[in-house]
Amino acid sequence: MTRHLSETERRAQILRAARAIFIERGYLSARVEDIASRAGLSKGAVYFYFESKREIFDALVEEELAVTRSFLAEAERDERPAAIKLIDLGRKYLDYFAGLKTPPRFFLLMSELAIRDEDVRRQVNAVHEEFVTATEGVIAQGIAEGVFRQYDARAVALFLKAFIDGLAGQSAVGMRPDTERLATDGLRVLLQGLLNPEAS
């Protein structure tokens, strides 16, 4: 006998199936019937929880972006010095990408659709701006504390976002981050720079 699932559990079941179908077939080729079949449900049951394929996709986009938003919210509440906050944020992303059971291929699918779809592009751009703004604040804090050099805080934040996007893209195609190296010398380069001051 099939166990009765709560609304939250049933939605999660549908979203897991949809994520797999979208990754396998692409958004445009995927059908609600395919999602229902993968979830072991009727098409009508899927429509009971989601009005359309697009609503399912949008829910998955929100799931994808929620990770970044949770990391940024923690950083915003963090009252520690900026250098510690920045290291902690970097480690969170490294641990996240290294700990995933399957490559985050939906990230690439979402980015691909953003090229053609204004709504998805707006969502992706919004979370990009949230990351840059929050990280810019941490960099500016470090400059004010006197522990970071007098760099353009936004330029550094944009650089860090490009680094995070690179990690996501690599992880999506199965290249898991070398957390030990990135968490040591990788972060050291970020905080101390590459040039040897004694060589000048």
PyMOL commands that set and color helices and strands:
alter all, ss='L'
color gray80, all
select helices_A, chain A and resi 7-25+32-39+43-49+53-77+82-99+105-116+118-145+153-172+179-192+197-199
alter helices_A, ss='H'
color red, helices_A
deselect
rebuild
show_as cartoon
